[in-house]
Amino acid sequence: MWTWADPAPVHELIRLVEPAQPDWHQLEEQFPDCPVTTELKLWVCEIEQKIWLLHQGENKHWWLSSIDMNKPTTQPPPINIGLKPFGYGTQQGYQYWLFIEPVGRVAMRRQLEFRLSQLKRQRLSVNSSHELIHLPALNSLLSLYNYSQWTVLIWLKHQQDKR
């Protein structure tokens, strides 16, 4: 059983009270089609036609929020990839940008290959629902998840890198 604080009216985030850390195994069992990034412990899920994000804030509390697809974040990623990020944060030594698009993973991969064509990249893993790409020149990892009608891209960049 999880306990949540009442939503803060200013930013509409709901803080996880108990347990202090999310039970990732329980989340994966309850929502098997929703990605959990193993690199960052960030969870994204479509529930009742809303996109939900569970992430850790700078104050070390865990927050649940729904993503407003009409309000992209103003914090740009390291280079322009032709997509608008809908979430940005810092966590566990990474900066991250969250992109959610109603296109298939193949279409998003083509977009990325076009935008990142000058950079060397290495696929670290690929399966039917997830792809992990390493971009050494940008000290970044790209995690692409395919589920439901959405493709989710999470761009992870080491914070200590100033490029």
Beta strands, then each sheet from edge to edge (+ up, - down):
strand 1: 3-4
strand 2: 14-18
strand 3: 43-47
strand 4: 50-56
strand 5: 62-66
strand 6: 87-91
strand 7: 94-101
strand 8: 122-126
strand 9: 130-135
strand 10: 140-147
strand 11: 150-158
sheet 1: 1+ 2- 5+ 4- 3+
sheet 2: 6+ 7- 11+ 10- 9+ 8-
end
